[in-house]
Each structure stands twice: as structure tokens, then as C-alpha cells.
Amino acid sequence: MLDGRTSELKAADLDRLVTNQIPEGPELEYKRDLPGHADAAHREFLADVSSFANSRGGTILYGIDERKGVATEVCGLPGVDPDAERLRLESLLADCVKPRIPGLTTHAITATNGHPVVVVHCPQSWTRPHVVDHKGHWRFYARISTRKVRLDVGDVRSLVGMSESLREQVRAFRMDRLARVVSGETPIPLRDGAKIVLHVVPIQSFTPEASVNLELVTNPPLQPLGSMASSGRRNFDGHVRYYPGSEFDEPSYVQVFRNGCIEAVNCGILAVHTPYPWPVIPGLTFERELIEATSAYLDLLTRCEVSAPILIMLSLLGVRGYHVMTEARSSLQGVEQPIDRADLILPDVLLEQYPEDVSRSLRPVFDIVWNAGGFKGSPFYDSADNRKEPPG
């Protein structure tokens, strides 16, 4: 019932926990009261949250009474300042759980009775195992059914191996997909030449039960990077939407995999035929299209109730000799240098939660693309990472 983005929970959702007698489980726990200020209460809270991170992830609802693990009342937290308590809990987690848990969020919901309920949501962590390190208390925990258990040395070694396996699966997925694009094993035929490849990869996609509702790919229609889809169909991997191209246009597609990963490939943004004696990456158009596409793909994952963290992985294939340029070349004339390698496999961008400003999140990879062309970074941001595009 609480899968996906818990930040969207409403008072009515909490009431249904009681009405439907929803029990606690491996990914859900009820607490009538917030953790107290004593050391023992702190350790109990830290153990609860880290046990979720070291297992399948989960949510703790503070302000829900229960009996034998079944929700009985949304009592809320009368007299509590939820923002101050959230900051207290977040600070405690930041100081006393190592390494920091990526994607962990807290927020408050006003219950039907007017009192706040504090929500702590912890996704399954891909940087596990996490240890509680609090005033000499140094312990690893995991969650089994509705309870947390202390882990022994063998358990911890197993978690380390699982975490490394997850990282390797993500790396292997990216490299396998890039190899398929290069070799022409793509959902639609692509023209030879330079390509932009964008992968949006939720970490939870690599859990055994991961799946998304493919009907949401067409309602509203998902568009490929840098173009409008004119066709779409189900395929072995999931659902593909594409612009097949013609004599005058370049093809592009967006493939949504059944596990929630998204791959978008564009052959047209990287211009070969230009007024200059070299092929060009048109910097402003390049960045605009990637910001728009990434925003749309994250929106799809939101509608599919896919939890963060999410990796954004950008690759530029076949770009040796390309110049990165603004559309107004005169302002930067003489600065640019040709890219000195065939492929730019850019570093991952880890989104620990869904961003309010996608353009700010993408700036680090944009800067590296401009670095490859001889520049200090993207000219379309100010020193505070705010987007600043030329007028018109």
C-alpha cells in the first residue's frame, strides 16, 4: 500500500490503514510516539531505520497506534512541531549511521484529526551495509518480517557481497546496452555516426520483483530524446516509442524496460552537416533536449511509483573530432577544441530523491562535455548552478 513515493501520502491514506486493518510487515512499521531524547531511544531509532536500509527498504509512520502489529488508530502527534522533529531525526541519522543512507526522506502529514504524522522512508540501499555508530554502540541490523535483528560477521559479509553485486549489475547493464547500440542491436534501425545515449536507471530495477506498468508509457505518450514519436509498440524488453526518420530526418527512440530502466537514443542532435569544417555538438540545444527528456522520464517513473535513488547516465558515442559550440559561435570563437576520443562515457549522476530542478542535477555532466571541448564548463549556468539561457 505504501509502495512508491511516500511523499504523496494523504490523510485519507492513513485512515485506510486502520479501516483495512493493514498489518506491519517487512517494509512497514507503526509507532505511536516519536523517539525520545535518551541514548537508548536514539539507538532504537537508528537500529530501526538502518535495518530497513540493509534489507528491502521501508517506511516508519510515527503517530499510528497498533495492536499486535495491526493499525488501530491514526492518533497523530499532538503538540509536536513536525519540522523540528524531522530535522532532529535527520541529524541523528546523518551523524550516527555510516555510510549515509542515500535516498532517505522524512516528511509530515496532517492527519484527519489535525495532528501531524511523521513519515520516515528508507529505500533499499545500494551502499549497504550501514552500521549504527552511537556513543560506543557499533552494530549492524537487518529486518526480518516485522522485526529487526542484529547481524553477525557472516551476515555482514553477505550484505557487502550483495551490494557489490548490485553495483556490478548496474555497470554491466550500461555497458551491455552501449555495446548493443554500437553494434546495431537496437529496437529500430539507427543510422551510422555519432549518437547520444541517455539511461535513466532506478536502483530498485535490479531487485527480483521490479516491474512497471507499461500502459503508462503511452498515456500520455512518452517522447524520444530530441524528437516526437510517431510510432510505438510492445517488444521483448518492454515498450518502445520511436521516430523512424526519413531521408531528411534522423531516427530516435525511447525504450522502457519492464523493470523500470529507460534508454533513449538520438542520432540527430549531433550535427554532421554544418557551416564549419567540422561536426558540432550544439551546446544549447543539446542541454535543453536532455533536460526536457530527463524530466519527462523521471515523471514517468513517478507515475509508475518507482522509488529513488535513480542514476542518470549519459554517453556520447562516435564524437571524436566534434566541437562543442553555442549557437552564437562568435562569442566563443577560437576557444573550442576538437574532442580527442571516440566515446564520452560520462560519470553517473545519482539522484537520491526526485529533484525539483533537473537542470541543476545535470550540470556536472554538461560541464564535463564542455570540458572535453576545451571549455571551463557549460556557459548556461551561473556560479550558483542556476540555469541562465540566452534570450530568444
C-alpha positions in Angstrom: 0.0 0.0 0.0 2.9 2.4 0.7 5.0 1.4 -2.4 6.4 4.2 -4.4 6.7 7.8 -3.3 5.5 8.1 0.3 5.7 11.9 0.0 2.3 11.7 -1.8 0.5 10.1 1.1 -2.6 11.9 2.3 -4.7 11.8 5.5 -7.2 9.5 3.8 -4.4 7.0 3.0 -3.5 6.9 6.7 -7.2 6.3 7.6 -7.4 3.4 5.2 -4.5 1.7 7.1 -6.9 1.5 10.0 -10.1 0.8 8.0 -8.5 -2.0 6.1 -6.6 -3.3 9.1 -3.2 -3.2 7.3 -0.6 -5.0 9.4 3.1 -4.2 9.8 5.4 -6.1 7.5 9.0 -6.3 6.2 8.6 -2.8 4.7 6.2 -1.0 7.1 6.3 -0.2 10.8 3.9 1.8 13.1 5.0 3.9 16.1 2.6 5.8 18.3 5.3 8.2 19.6 8.5 9.7 18.2 11.8 8.5 19.5 12.7 10.2 22.9 15.9 12.0 23.7 17.6 9.3 25.8 20.5 7.3 24.3 18.5 4.1 24.4 15.7 5.7 22.3 18.2 7.1 19.9 19.8 3.6 19.4 16.4 2.0 18.9 15.5 4.6 16.2 18.9 4.2 14.4 18.6 0.4 14.5 15.0 0.6 13.1 16.0 2.8 10.1 19.3 1.1 9.3 17.6 -2.3 9.4 15.3 -1.2 6.6 18.3 0.2 4.6 20.1 -3.1 5.0 17.1 -5.1 3.9 14.3 -4.2 1.4 13.8 -0.7 2.4 10.7 0.5 4.2 8.6 3.2 6.0 8.1 4.1 9.6 4.9 6.0 10.5 5.1 8.0 13.8 1.6 8.8 15.1 -0.1 5.5 14.3 -1.2 3.2 17.1 -1.2 -0.5 16.6 -2.3 -3.7 18.3 -0.4 -6.9 17.6 1.1 -5.2 14.5 -2.2 -4.1 13.0 -3.0 -0.3 12.7 -5.8 0.6 15.1 -5.8 4.4 15.3 -4.3 7.4 13.5 -3.7 9.3 16.7 -1.1 11.7 15.3 1.5 13.6 17.4 -0.4 16.3 19.3 1.7 19.3 20.4 4.7 18.3 18.2 6.5 20.6 15.8 6.9 18.2 12.9 9.6 20.2 11.1 11.8 20.5 14.2 11.4 16.7 14.9 12.2 15.8 11.3 15.4 17.9 11.5 16.3 16.2 14.8 15.8 12.7 13.3 17.6 13.5 10.1 20.6 15.0 12.1 20.7 11.9 14.2 20.8 9.6 11.2 23.4 11.7 9.4 25.7 11.6 12.5 25.2 8.0 13.6 24.6 5.8 10.6 27.6 5.0 8.4 27.7 5.3 5.5 25.0 7.9 5.0 21.8 6.2 3.6 21.1 7.5 0.1 17.5 8.5 -0.7 16.3 8.6 2.8 13.4 11.1 3.3 11.2 12.5 6.0 8.0 14.5 5.8 4.9 15.2 7.8 1.2 14.6 7.0 -1.6 16.3 8.8 -4.0 13.5 9.9 -7.8 13.8 9.8 -7.8 14.8 13.5 -5.5 17.7 12.7 -2.4 16.3 14.4 0.8 15.6 12.4 2.1 12.2 11.5 5.8 12.0 10.7 7.0 9.7 7.9 10.5 8.3 7.7 11.0 6.5 4.4 14.2 4.5 3.8 14.8 2.9 0.3 16.7 -0.3 -0.1 20.3 0.9 -0.1 22.9 0.1 -2.7 25.7 1.3 -0.4 24.9 -1.2 2.4 25.8 -2.4 4.8 25.0 0.5 7.1 26.2 0.4 10.7 24.8 2.2 13.8 27.7 4.1 15.4 26.4 5.9 18.5 28.4 6.6 21.6 30.3 3.3 21.6 27.3 1.3 20.3 28.5 -0.2 16.9 26.1 -2.7 15.4 24.7 -3.8 12.1 21.0 -4.6 11.8 18.6 -6.0 9.2 14.8 -6.6 9.1 13.2 -10.0 9.0 9.4 -10.0 8.7 8.3 -7.4 11.3 11.4 -7.3 13.5 14.9 -6.1 13.3 17.8 -8.5 14.1 21.4 -7.9 14.8 23.8 -9.2 12.1 26.9 -11.3 12.8 30.1 -11.2 10.8 28.9 -13.7 8.2 25.7 -11.7 7.6 27.7 -8.5 7.1 30.0 -10.2 4.6 26.9 -11.4 2.7 25.5 -7.9 2.6 28.8 -6.5 1.3 28.8 -9.1 -1.5 25.2 -8.2 -2.4 26.0 -4.5 -2.5 29.0 -5.1 -4.8 26.8 -7.4 -7.0 24.2 -4.6 -7.3 26.8 -2.1 -8.4 28.2 -4.6 -10.9 24.7 -5.2 -12.3 24.2 -1.5 -12.9 27.6 -1.1 -14.6 27.0 -4.3 -16.7 23.6 -3.1 -17.8 25.0 0.2 -19.1 28.0 -1.3 -20.9 25.8 -4.1 -22.4 23.3 -1.5 -23.7 26.0 0.7 -25.2 27.6 -2.3 -26.9 24.2 -3.1 -28.4 23.8 0.5 -29.7 27.2 0.4 -31.3 26.6 -3.0 -32.9 23.2 -2.1 -34.2 21.2 -4.4 -31.9 18.6 -1.7 -31.2 14.7 -1.7 -31.3 14.7 0.2 -34.5 17.5 0.6 -37.1 19.8 3.6 -36.4 22.0 5.4 -38.9 25.7 5.2 -38.6 27.5 8.1 -36.9 27.5 9.9 -33.6 24.8 9.2 -31.1 23.5 10.5 -27.7 22.6 7.7 -25.3 20.7 8.5 -22.1 20.0 5.9 -19.5 17.7 6.6 -16.5 18.2 3.7 -14.1 16.3 3.2 -10.8 18.3 1.2 -8.3 15.2 -0.7 -7.4 15.1 -2.0 -11.0 17.7 -4.6 -10.1 15.6 -6.2 -7.4 14.0 -9.5 -8.4 10.4 -8.2 -8.1 10.9 -5.0 -10.1 8.3 -4.1 -12.7 6.4 -1.1 -14.0 3.0 -0.6 -15.6 3.9 -0.3 -19.4 0.4 1.2 -20.1 1.7 4.4 -18.6 4.3 4.8 -21.4 1.5 5.7 -23.8 -0.8 7.7 -21.5 0.4 10.4 -22.0 2.7 9.3 -24.8 6.4 9.2 -23.9 8.6 11.0 -26.4 12.2 10.1 -27.5 15.1 12.3 -26.7 15.1 15.3 -29.1 12.1 14.3 -31.3 8.4 13.4 -31.3 7.4 9.7 -31.5 5.2 8.7 -34.5 5.1 5.0 -33.6 5.3 2.7 -30.7 4.8 -0.9 -29.8 5.5 -3.6 -27.2 8.6 -5.6 -27.6 10.6 -8.3 -25.8 12.2 -5.8 -23.4 9.1 -3.8 -22.6 7.7 -0.9 -24.7 9.5 1.2 -27.3 8.4 4.5 -28.8 10.3 5.9 -31.8 10.6 8.4 -34.6 11.8 6.2 -37.5 13.3 9.1 -39.6 13.3 9.6 -43.3 15.6 10.9 -46.0 15.8 14.2 -44.2 15.4 13.3 -40.5 17.4 11.2 -38.1 15.8 8.3 -36.1 15.5 8.2 -32.4 13.8 6.0 -29.8 13.0 5.6 -26.1 12.9 2.1 -24.7 11.2 1.5 -21.4 12.3 -1.8 -19.9 9.9 -4.0 -17.8 12.0 -3.4 -14.7 11.7 0.4 -15.0 15.1 1.3 -16.7 14.8 3.8 -19.6 17.1 4.1 -22.6 16.8 7.0 -25.1 19.0 7.2 -28.2 19.2 10.2 -30.6 21.1 10.4 -33.9 20.1 13.9 -35.0 21.2 16.4 -32.4 24.8 15.9 -33.1 25.1 17.7 -36.4 27.5 16.5 -39.1 26.5 18.9 -41.8 27.4 22.4 -40.5 28.7 25.7 -41.9 32.0 24.8 -40.3 34.7 22.3 -41.4 33.9 20.0 -38.5 30.9 18.3 -36.9 29.3 20.1 -34.0 27.6 19.4 -30.6 25.2 22.4 -30.5 25.6 23.1 -26.8 22.3 24.9 -26.1 20.1 22.6 -28.0 22.0 19.6 -26.6 21.4 20.7 -23.0 17.8 21.7 -23.5 16.8 18.4 -25.1 18.5 16.4 -22.3 16.8 18.4 -19.6 13.4 18.1 -21.2 13.8 14.3 -21.8 15.2 13.6 -18.4 12.3 15.5 -16.7 9.8 13.5 -18.8 11.4 10.2 -17.9 11.5 11.0 -14.2 7.9 12.0 -14.4 7.0 8.6 -15.9 8.9 6.8 -13.1 7.0 8.9 -10.6 3.7 7.8 -12.1 4.9 4.2 -12.0 5.6 4.7 -8.3 9.3 3.9 -8.7 11.3 5.0 -5.7 14.6 6.9 -5.7 17.6 6.6 -5.8 17.9 6.8 -9.6 21.1 7.0 -11.7 21.3 9.3 -14.8 23.9 8.0 -17.2 24.8 10.0 -20.3 27.1 8.7 -23.1 28.1 10.3 -26.4 29.3 7.8 -29.0 31.4 8.5 -32.1 32.2 12.1 -31.2 36.0 12.2 -31.9 36.7 15.5 -33.8 33.4 17.1 -32.8 33.4 20.7 -31.5 31.2 21.8 -28.6 29.7 25.2 -29.6 27.0 27.6 -28.6 24.6 28.6 -31.3 26.1 32.1 -31.2 29.6 30.9 -32.0 31.1 34.4 -32.3 31.1 34.9 -28.5 33.4 31.8 -28.0 35.3 31.8 -31.3 38.8 30.4 -31.1 38.3 28.8 -27.7 36.9 25.4 -28.6 39.0 22.4 -29.3 38.0 19.1 -31.0 37.0 16.2 -28.8 40.0 13.8 -28.7 38.3 10.5 -28.2 35.6 8.5 -29.9 33.2 8.0 -26.9 32.4 10.1 -23.9 31.1 7.7 -21.2 30.2 10.4 -18.6 30.1 9.8 -14.9 26.8 8.7 -13.3 24.6 11.3 -11.7 23.0 9.9 -8.5 19.6 11.3 -7.7 19.0 10.4 -4.0 15.4 11.7 -4.4 13.4 13.1 -7.2 14.8 16.6 -8.0 12.9 19.8 -8.0 15.3 21.2 -10.6 16.5 18.6 -13.2 18.8 21.2 -14.9 20.7 21.7 -11.7 21.2 18.0 -11.3 22.6 17.6 -14.9 25.1 20.4 -14.7 28.0 18.2 -13.7 27.8 16.1 -16.8 27.2 19.1 -19.0 30.3 20.7 -17.6 32.4 17.6 -18.5 31.1 17.6 -22.1 32.2 21.3 -22.4 35.5 20.4 -20.7 36.0 17.8 -23.5 35.7 20.6 -26.0 38.2 22.9 -24.3 35.9 25.0 -22.1 35.8 25.5 -18.3 32.2 24.3 -18.2 28.8 25.0 -19.5 28.2 28.7 -20.3 24.5 28.3 -19.4 24.8 28.3 -15.6 25.8 30.9 -13.1 28.1 30.4 -10.1 25.1 29.2 -8.0 24.3 26.4 -10.5 21.2 28.3 -11.7 20.3 27.9 -15.4 20.8 31.0 -17.4 20.0 30.7 -21.1 20.3 33.5 -23.7 17.0 35.2 -24.6 15.0 34.0 -27.6 
